[in-house]
């Protein structure tokens, strides 16, 4: 059991930082099981140790060697209960339960301390338990402190500004009244302090010894500025202005690099102890913990172990060796993290070279560096999956437990594709343009959060004809434009490939993936019901024409041959929520515009692409902040990066346009 506890700690330590870019559900499930069982296995081991006989039959009062060495294991198990530095919490909910964890871990500490005191004798192992207990107390204390700091209540309070009583109103009015009584003409003049662009940005020179050092410095600056965004607090208008000036004038590559590093910092704050290393107290505690474990390991190697059985000595060697290796591995993880690179970037070149060179030789396979998210998006194609759908065993025998929706969504594998450079550039270009167009009108920036495709249609003067497709419920708009994009993609084969066409398909299938697997990231609606009704109609339609439909293109051709002169809702009524033929109607409307206005072949795809970027932006801005933070532990989501980018560009509702930086001066004549 104690060896199993060590194995679980090893899994959690290695997986802790890699969760930022691992997306496999199987791997995530294994990590979750390891996290849940870690404390349980350690406590069960402590219970088994406590049930061991303290003395041998007929022996003296001193504890037996077997009990002493097992009591030594209890100290190591307490070290395991402190958890790995690379994973403090599995999810945000664990941080909210910090007080419960404090009480539970305190009782387990007392339990372990009882075993230690009950086994006390002149044996060397009892003295070696003392440094281990010190290391365990440090790890337990850091675990509780980090969880408390990351809980919503304390994280929010930590961002409160210092109390500000403001100008002394009573003294001001006394002076005003006095001057009037003396016969002066007194008036007041209001002075507003305008935000200074670049005033709050980090002015420390970047040290180019460290790769991306400039981005690290910028990301840390904005990380501190935009922490209130993750606590549902109002952002400082000065910070918004400075952020806009930076992100409006940077390349797409640099913009997304800064966003990725910034979210990596935020992941460490909510899920790890990593950031605690970067203070004088944190460095001291980590080094003390490491020194205690290594010193005990060395002492045990040279100690006389003849009184203990061979199997017990072997197990102790395994535990001490494993604990030492994990402590050293964690130390190297801390050295390779962006926090260390940030610290090195601020040092002079000679010092930076001296510090960075040893770190650069650490194999990337052993400790991955500078990777903060998966850089992938999920993909789901409705028509393709309806073509593959065949009622399985669940439809016949497991109907009470497996619904039609579950069969459609979980009966097949979702695709995962790397995000292309062109996709990032298109998103960045459109958001930067919107921010520049409204940079002097902050209220207009707030209104941009509510645009979900109508602006793109209005710019092309086709909102009267196609506006209905984006004015209904949001999930309905996603389904309509997803099916329409798919129909166009498979029927416009003569147009070849272009960036807007591929980007539209990427975003179309990504938003369907979000609708089906992350519905909690979207506004409330009946998206899942609408999806299954649409799929049911599509499956029925394709099944009836299976003699002529054998692939995605022929399925799209068959759908577009259906006339939509009468509105589908007039024929089907309101009970069925399917939008299959409403999407066909949208396609016919776009084709009519294309013909009437003699658009070039790429013009239509530019419009579709612009609509999808707006839909993506709307979804990102409407998602709750805690859902964005939850995705950081699942490999990250493009939606989260877009949300933070929008906030940096001023396209957010979390700031207040006020004249709070104004002062009033008395004018005496």
MARVEXTI-78237 format. One line per 10 residues: number of its first residue (from 1); for each residue x, y, z of C-alpha. Coordinates in pm, whole numbers. Example, Ala and Ser with C-alpha at 12.3 -4.5 7.8 and 13.67 -1.06 7.14 Angstrom:
residues 2
1 = 1230 -450 780 ~ 1367 -106 714 .
This chain:
residues 669
1 = 0 0 0 ~ 279 247 80 ~ 450 166 -251 ~ 117 215 -431 ~ 88 556 -264 ~ 433 646 -401 ~ 332 533 -752 ~ 21 752 -739 ~ 229 1051 -628 ~ 464 988 -919 .
11 = 174 988 -1167 ~ 34 1312 -1027 ~ 374 1482 -1021 ~ 451 1397 -1383 ~ 99 1472 -1508 ~ 48 1795 -1311 ~ 204 2041 -1556 ~ 124 1833 -1862 ~ -250 1870 -1801 ~ -219 2212 -1962 .
21 = -178 2052 -2305 ~ -305 1694 -2268 ~ -652 1658 -2422 ~ -704 1281 -2418 ~ -1012 1188 -2214 ~ -859 852 -2122 ~ -548 1021 -1980 ~ -762 1275 -1795 ~ -969 992 -1647 ~ -652 817 -1523 .
31 = -528 1141 -1363 ~ -866 1193 -1200 ~ -865 840 -1057 ~ -511 890 -928 ~ -606 1222 -765 ~ -913 1071 -595 ~ -728 764 -471 ~ -410 943 -353 ~ -537 1050 -10 ~ -747 735 32 .
41 = -448 503 -23 ~ -228 707 212 ~ -492 705 487 ~ -556 333 444 ~ -182 271 474 ~ -170 476 796 ~ -461 271 931 ~ -285 -58 853 ~ 32 68 1021 ~ -158 171 1334 .
51 = -307 -180 1354 ~ 40 -336 1362 ~ 144 -483 1696 ~ 369 -239 1879 ~ 581 -503 2052 ~ 671 -863 1984 ~ 518 -1132 2201 ~ 705 -1165 2531 ~ 933 -871 2448 ~ 1010 -559 2652 .
61 = 813 -238 2642 ~ 1023 -91 2361 ~ 854 -105 2021 ~ 961 -381 1786 ~ 1190 -297 1488 ~ 904 -380 1251 ~ 677 -125 1418 ~ 953 139 1422 ~ 1023 110 1051 ~ 651 115 968 .
71 = 612 424 1185 ~ 889 577 974 ~ 677 497 667 ~ 389 690 825 ~ 602 1007 813 ~ 666 948 443 ~ 293 893 389 ~ 229 1229 552 ~ 465 1374 291 ~ 243 1213 24 .
81 = -66 1374 179 ~ 97 1711 114 ~ 45 1639 -254 ~ 278 1714 -546 ~ 380 2074 -612 ~ 267 2036 -974 ~ -96 1958 -885 ~ -263 2108 -581 ~ -621 2088 -706 ~ -778 1876 -979 .
91 = -1060 2125 -1039 ~ -1176 2463 -909 ~ -1422 2294 -673 ~ -1129 2147 -476 ~ -1008 2499 -395 ~ -1350 2594 -262 ~ -1324 2305 -12 ~ -993 2425 133 ~ -1135 2451 485 ~ -1263 2094 477 .
101 = -923 1981 348 ~ -754 2172 629 ~ -961 1991 893 ~ -918 1650 728 ~ -542 1686 678 ~ -502 1816 1034 ~ -666 1502 1175 ~ -445 1285 955 ~ -139 1474 1072 ~ -240 1412 1435 .
111 = -296 1044 1348 ~ 51 1017 1194 ~ 204 1204 1487 ~ 40 956 1727 ~ 198 664 1539 ~ 536 840 1547 ~ 520 909 1923 ~ 392 559 1997 ~ 696 417 1817 ~ 949 645 1987 .
121 = 1268 474 2105 ~ 1641 519 2066 ~ 1628 372 1714 ~ 1791 593 1446 ~ 1480 575 1228 ~ 1283 770 1487 ~ 1533 1055 1463 ~ 1523 1036 1082 ~ 1146 1079 1098 ~ 1187 1432 1236 .
131 = 1324 1592 912 ~ 1057 1407 713 ~ 789 1548 942 ~ 930 1898 885 ~ 913 1848 507 ~ 560 1707 540 ~ 441 2005 746 ~ 580 2240 480 ~ 403 2054 199 ~ 76 2029 391 .
141 = 88 2397 484 ~ 161 2505 126 ~ -117 2285 -7 ~ -380 2439 221 ~ -249 2793 172 ~ -251 2762 -209 ~ -601 2613 -212 ~ -727 2889 15 ~ -561 3158 -201 ~ -717 3012 -516 .
151 = -1069 2988 -370 ~ -1309 3239 -521 ~ -1361 3428 -194 ~ -994 3481 -106 ~ -876 3527 -464 ~ -1134 3801 -509 ~ -1038 3970 -180 ~ -669 3960 -271 ~ -745 4183 -570 ~ -927 4452 -375 .
161 = -741 4784 -398 ~ -622 4963 -86 ~ -896 5165 89 ~ -923 5508 -71 ~ -1109 5780 125 ~ -1066 6021 -168 ~ -1011 6398 -143 ~ -1101 6559 189 ~ -1443 6695 109 ~ -1499 6862 449 .
171 = -1171 7058 428 ~ -1246 7153 68 ~ -1590 7292 164 ~ -1447 7474 469 ~ -1199 7649 246 ~ -1471 7724 -8 ~ -1699 7882 259 ~ -1411 8079 414 ~ -1310 8238 82 ~ -1669 8334 9 .
181 = -1708 8497 352 ~ -1390 8695 284 ~ -1556 8842 -24 ~ -1377 8649 -296 ~ -1550 8511 -604 ~ -1499 8136 -578 ~ -1558 7879 -849 ~ -1445 7523 -906 ~ -1273 7364 -1202 ~ -1280 6992 -1272 .
191 = -953 6833 -1383 ~ -963 6483 -1532 ~ -648 6273 -1537 ~ -641 6098 -1873 ~ -486 5751 -1888 ~ -126 5756 -2007 ~ -56 5503 -2278 ~ 229 5277 -2181 ~ 249 5424 -1829 ~ 172 5094 -1654 .
201 = 360 4866 -1892 ~ 672 4686 -1773 ~ 972 4899 -1863 ~ 1232 4638 -1773 ~ 1454 4561 -2073 ~ 1409 4216 -2221 ~ 1707 3985 -2188 ~ 1737 3804 -2519 ~ 1938 3521 -2367 ~ 1601 3370 -2273 .
211 = 1375 3281 -2570 ~ 1061 3498 -2588 ~ 1180 3704 -2290 ~ 996 4013 -2416 ~ 671 3816 -2439 ~ 728 3680 -2086 ~ 766 4029 -1943 ~ 463 4159 -2131 ~ 252 3856 -2035 ~ 337 3894 -1666 .
221 = 250 4264 -1678 ~ -91 4195 -1832 ~ -141 3896 -1603 ~ -127 4131 -1304 ~ -343 4392 -1479 ~ -619 4151 -1580 ~ -643 3929 -1273 ~ -973 4102 -1183 ~ -1119 3951 -1501 ~ -1091 3607 -1337 .
231 = -1263 3729 -1019 ~ -1560 3906 -1184 ~ -1426 4245 -1076 ~ -1421 4570 -1270 ~ -1106 4633 -1474 ~ -908 4954 -1440 ~ -979 5187 -1734 ~ -609 5288 -1741 ~ -514 4922 -1784 ~ -768 4883 -2066 .
241 = -617 5179 -2253 ~ -262 5047 -2213 ~ -367 4698 -2313 ~ -544 4825 -2626 ~ -238 5022 -2734 ~ -28 4706 -2707 ~ -256 4443 -2863 ~ -387 4661 -3148 ~ -37 4706 -3288 ~ 124 4365 -3251 .
251 = 149 4072 -3489 ~ -91 3783 -3450 ~ 193 3550 -3348 ~ 308 3780 -3068 ~ -49 3847 -2951 ~ -133 3479 -2910 ~ 206 3402 -2754 ~ 146 3661 -2481 ~ -209 3529 -2425 ~ -82 3170 -2394 .
261 = 187 3262 -2140 ~ -62 3471 -1944 ~ -310 3181 -1920 ~ -20 2954 -1818 ~ 46 3185 -1522 ~ -323 3172 -1435 ~ -322 2789 -1449 ~ -40 2783 -1192 ~ -231 3014 -959 ~ -543 2795 -954 .
271 = -403 2442 -982 ~ -40 2421 -862 ~ 207 2535 -597 ~ 456 2645 -864 ~ 413 3018 -814 ~ 491 2987 -440 ~ 853 2914 -531 ~ 911 3269 -651 ~ 939 3454 -321 ~ 1210 3454 -56 .
281 = 994 3256 185 ~ 885 3015 -91 ~ 1245 2946 -200 ~ 1349 2887 160 ~ 1063 2645 230 ~ 1117 2447 -92 ~ 1490 2417 -31 ~ 1433 2318 331 ~ 1187 2047 225 ~ 1426 1916 -43 .
291 = 1721 1921 198 ~ 1528 1728 463 ~ 1435 1446 223 ~ 1783 1417 69 ~ 1958 1423 408 ~ 1732 1145 541 ~ 1797 936 229 ~ 2176 970 272 ~ 2154 896 644 ~ 1947 583 584 .
301 = 2196 455 326 ~ 2487 472 571 ~ 2287 364 879 ~ 2302 22 1038 ~ 1989 -172 933 ~ 2062 -519 1069 ~ 1774 -508 1318 ~ 1517 -475 1039 ~ 1397 -741 799 ~ 1523 -733 440 .
311 = 1179 -678 284 ~ 1113 -379 511 ~ 1453 -228 427 ~ 1386 -272 54 ~ 1047 -102 82 ~ 1207 185 277 ~ 1474 223 7 ~ 1199 238 -257 ~ 1004 501 -62 ~ 1306 720 12 .
321 = 1451 689 -338 ~ 1115 766 -496 ~ 1051 1063 -266 ~ 1399 1203 -335 ~ 1364 1166 -711 ~ 1020 1330 -704 ~ 1154 1622 -499 ~ 1446 1670 -740 ~ 1218 1634 -1043 ~ 981 1896 -902 .
331 = 1278 2126 -845 ~ 1377 2094 -1212 ~ 1016 2155 -1317 ~ 1025 2479 -1119 ~ 1356 2574 -1282 ~ 1214 2519 -1632 ~ 886 2701 -1574 ~ 797 3039 -1721 ~ 817 3187 -1371 ~ 1191 3112 -1355 .
341 = 1243 3230 -1713 ~ 1063 3553 -1619 ~ 1294 3601 -1320 ~ 1605 3530 -1533 ~ 1479 3768 -1805 ~ 1496 4058 -1559 ~ 1861 3992 -1469 ~ 2167 4137 -1640 ~ 2302 3950 -1942 ~ 2602 3793 -1766 .
351 = 2385 3660 -1482 ~ 2114 3549 -1727 ~ 2367 3355 -1937 ~ 2507 3188 -1627 ~ 2160 3086 -1502 ~ 1996 2995 -1831 ~ 2267 2776 -1986 ~ 2234 2484 -1736 ~ 1855 2497 -1764 ~ 1867 2483 -2145 .
361 = 2047 2146 -2130 ~ 1761 1974 -1944 ~ 1599 1736 -2200 ~ 1266 1865 -2328 ~ 1129 1508 -2323 ~ 1194 1486 -1949 ~ 1051 1827 -1859 ~ 853 1997 -2139 ~ 928 2368 -2156 ~ 722 2663 -2275 .
371 = 414 2459 -2366 ~ 106 2602 -2201 ~ -183 2452 -2398 ~ -270 2190 -2660 ~ -311 2436 -2950 ~ -590 2210 -3078 ~ -963 2242 -3131 ~ -1231 1974 -3138 ~ -1433 1918 -3455 ~ -1783 1777 -3509 .
381 = -1951 1749 -3850 ~ -2327 1692 -3821 ~ -2396 1564 -4174 ~ -2095 1333 -4177 ~ -2196 1177 -3846 ~ -2557 1138 -3953 ~ -2433 948 -4259 ~ -2240 710 -4034 ~ -2520 669 -3781 ~ -2651 318 -3737 .
391 = -2878 236 -3440 ~ -2666 36 -3199 ~ -2744 -193 -2910 ~ -2827 109 -2697 ~ -3125 197 -2916 ~ -3283 -144 -2855 ~ -3184 -266 -2511 ~ -3046 30 -2318 ~ -3299 297 -2410 ~ -3371 402 -2050 .
401 = -3002 483 -1998 ~ -2866 574 -2344 ~ -3061 836 -2536 ~ -3058 912 -2906 ~ -2851 1221 -2826 ~ -2590 1015 -2641 ~ -2566 770 -2929 ~ -2504 1051 -3174 ~ -2255 1243 -2963 ~ -2065 972 -2779 .
411 = -2107 685 -3023 ~ -1837 831 -3245 ~ -1500 987 -3188 ~ -1457 1362 -3218 ~ -1177 1483 -3436 ~ -908 1705 -3294 ~ -711 1933 -3525 ~ -421 2168 -3470 ~ -505 2535 -3497 ~ -363 2681 -3815 .
421 = -170 3006 -3837 ~ -430 3138 -4084 ~ -714 3079 -3836 ~ -537 3273 -3560 ~ -451 3556 -3799 ~ -812 3590 -3917 ~ -948 3603 -3561 ~ -680 3848 -3451 ~ -721 4070 -3758 ~ -1098 4102 -3718 .
431 = -1087 4170 -3343 ~ -806 4423 -3381 ~ -1002 4607 -3649 ~ -1315 4623 -3433 ~ -1111 4750 -3139 ~ -942 5021 -3347 ~ -1274 5137 -3491 ~ -1415 5191 -3141 ~ -1100 5266 -2939 ~ -1226 5616 -2847 .
441 = -1576 5498 -2758 ~ -1564 5252 -2471 ~ -1940 5208 -2465 ~ -1924 5090 -2827 ~ -1664 4831 -2720 ~ -1913 4692 -2470 ~ -2178 4667 -2742 ~ -1941 4460 -2958 ~ -1974 4179 -2703 ~ -2339 4136 -2809 .
451 = -2273 4107 -3182 ~ -2312 3751 -3306 ~ -2312 3784 -3686 ~ -2547 4073 -3758 ~ -2259 4320 -3804 ~ -2097 4105 -4072 ~ -2432 4079 -4254 ~ -2498 4450 -4211 ~ -2159 4543 -4358 ~ -2249 4352 -4675 .
461 = -2602 4499 -4670 ~ -2770 4159 -4654 ~ -2905 4174 -4300 ~ -3262 4227 -4423 ~ -3251 3906 -4624 ~ -3040 3688 -4393 ~ -3068 3860 -4053 ~ -3325 3603 -3936 ~ -3048 3341 -3921 ~ -2865 3521 -3636 .
471 = -3156 3680 -3450 ~ -3304 3365 -3292 ~ -3162 3163 -3005 ~ -2784 3136 -3014 ~ -2771 2757 -3042 ~ -3011 2780 -3336 ~ -2773 3021 -3512 ~ -2481 2781 -3458 ~ -2672 2488 -3606 ~ -2804 2692 -3900 .
481 = -2467 2830 -4003 ~ -2289 2499 -3935 ~ -2514 2307 -4173 ~ -2508 2591 -4430 ~ -2127 2607 -4418 ~ -2106 2232 -4464 ~ -2346 2238 -4758 ~ -2148 2513 -4930 ~ -1815 2347 -4857 ~ -1917 2024 -5026 .
491 = -2102 2176 -5323 ~ -1859 2456 -5414 ~ -1585 2217 -5517 ~ -1507 2413 -5831 ~ -1387 2708 -5627 ~ -1086 2521 -5491 ~ -938 2600 -5152 ~ -893 2941 -4997 ~ -822 3060 -4644 ~ -1174 3189 -4569 .
501 = -1330 2864 -4685 ~ -1105 2650 -4464 ~ -1133 2886 -4167 ~ -1513 2884 -4193 ~ -1514 2503 -4188 ~ -1277 2497 -3888 ~ -1490 2738 -3685 ~ -1817 2577 -3795 ~ -1713 2233 -3671 ~ -1547 2378 -3360 .
511 = -1861 2561 -3249 ~ -2062 2241 -3302 ~ -1809 2062 -3083 ~ -1855 2328 -2813 ~ -2235 2306 -2844 ~ -2231 1930 -2790 ~ -1950 1870 -2543 ~ -1918 2207 -2365 ~ -2276 2341 -2359 ~ -2206 2504 -2021 .
521 = -1972 2745 -2202 ~ -2260 2881 -2411 ~ -2568 3088 -2316 ~ -2862 2889 -2180 ~ -3080 2731 -2445 ~ -3218 2408 -2588 ~ -2922 2341 -2816 ~ -2901 1971 -2737 ~ -3273 1917 -2802 ~ -3250 2116 -3124 .
531 = -2944 1916 -3227 ~ -3104 1574 -3175 ~ -3421 1678 -3361 ~ -3209 1805 -3651 ~ -3009 1483 -3655 ~ -3325 1272 -3642 ~ -3462 1454 -3947 ~ -3129 1426 -4129 ~ -3098 1053 -4054 ~ -3453 992 -4175 .
541 = -3397 1197 -4493 ~ -3069 1024 -4578 ~ -3204 678 -4495 ~ -3487 722 -4744 ~ -3237 815 -5016 ~ -2958 572 -4935 ~ -2967 441 -5292 ~ -2838 775 -5426 ~ -2657 904 -5115 ~ -2324 737 -5052 .
551 = -2097 1018 -4933 ~ -2104 1367 -4786 ~ -2116 1548 -5121 ~ -2411 1352 -5256 ~ -2591 1401 -4923 ~ -2543 1778 -4950 ~ -2660 1777 -5312 ~ -2975 1586 -5216 ~ -3053 1831 -4935 ~ -3015 2134 -5161 .
561 = -3256 1988 -5419 ~ -3541 2023 -5168 ~ -3747 2335 -5229 ~ -3783 2575 -4933 ~ -4035 2821 -5078 ~ -4268 2740 -4788 ~ -4113 2799 -4446 ~ -4026 2467 -4273 ~ -4190 2593 -3949 ~ -4524 2630 -4128 .
571 = -4515 2265 -4234 ~ -4370 2105 -3918 ~ -4507 2335 -3650 ~ -4328 2419 -3328 ~ -4300 2071 -3171 ~ -4003 1964 -3383 ~ -3698 2186 -3322 ~ -3507 2072 -3631 ~ -3336 2343 -3838 ~ -3213 2116 -4120 .
581 = -3416 2273 -4399 ~ -3397 2620 -4246 ~ -3024 2585 -4312 ~ -3103 2486 -4673 ~ -3315 2800 -4694 ~ -3016 3003 -4568 ~ -2799 2849 -4842 ~ -3053 2936 -5111 ~ -3065 3293 -4978 ~ -2687 3328 -4992 .
591 = -2677 3184 -5343 ~ -2942 3434 -5456 ~ -2735 3723 -5318 ~ -2424 3584 -5482 ~ -2597 3573 -5821 ~ -2783 3904 -5796 ~ -2481 4104 -5678 ~ -2232 3918 -5897 ~ -2000 3845 -5610 ~ -1660 3701 -5681 .
601 = -1612 3341 -5576 ~ -1432 3432 -5253 ~ -1674 3707 -5149 ~ -1932 3466 -5012 ~ -1672 3280 -4806 ~ -1542 3607 -4664 ~ -1895 3684 -4542 ~ -1938 3335 -4391 ~ -1596 3362 -4225 ~ -1682 3701 -4074 .
611 = -2009 3564 -3938 ~ -1828 3272 -3774 ~ -1569 3496 -3608 ~ -1853 3703 -3461 ~ -2031 3389 -3340 ~ -1705 3271 -3180 ~ -1649 3611 -3016 ~ -2004 3624 -2881 ~ -1972 3275 -2732 ~ -1638 3367 -2571 .
621 = -1773 3686 -2413 ~ -2091 3517 -2280 ~ -1910 3226 -2114 ~ -1868 3246 -1736 ~ -1512 3309 -1617 ~ -1504 2992 -1402 ~ -1581 2781 -1710 ~ -1286 2940 -1890 ~ -1060 2861 -1594 ~ -1190 2502 -1580 .
631 = -1078 2446 -1941 ~ -717 2533 -1855 ~ -681 2189 -1693 ~ -825 2012 -1998 ~ -571 2124 -2254 ~ -724 2470 -2299 ~ -988 2599 -2540 ~ -959 2846 -2826 ~ -1271 3008 -2680 ~ -1076 3103 -2365 .
641 = -791 3258 -2563 ~ -1038 3462 -2770 ~ -1214 3578 -2450 ~ -890 3706 -2299 ~ -782 3864 -2628 ~ -1115 4048 -2650 ~ -1068 4179 -2296 ~ -719 4303 -2382 ~ -862 4484 -2683 ~ -1128 4648 -2468 .
651 = -1411 4431 -2604 ~ -1551 4338 -2264 ~ -1825 4448 -2026 ~ -1606 4421 -1716 ~ -1506 4784 -1693 ~ -1687 5100 -1597 ~ -1662 5426 -1790 ~ -1639 5688 -1513 ~ -1448 6001 -1427 ~ -1317 5848 -1107 .
661 = -969 5994 -1172 ~ -1104 6350 -1172 ~ -1004 6623 -925 ~ -1169 6957 -846 ~ -964 7273 -784 ~ -1085 7596 -627 ~ -1049 7909 -844 ~ -1034 8223 -630 ~ -1070 8568 -792 .
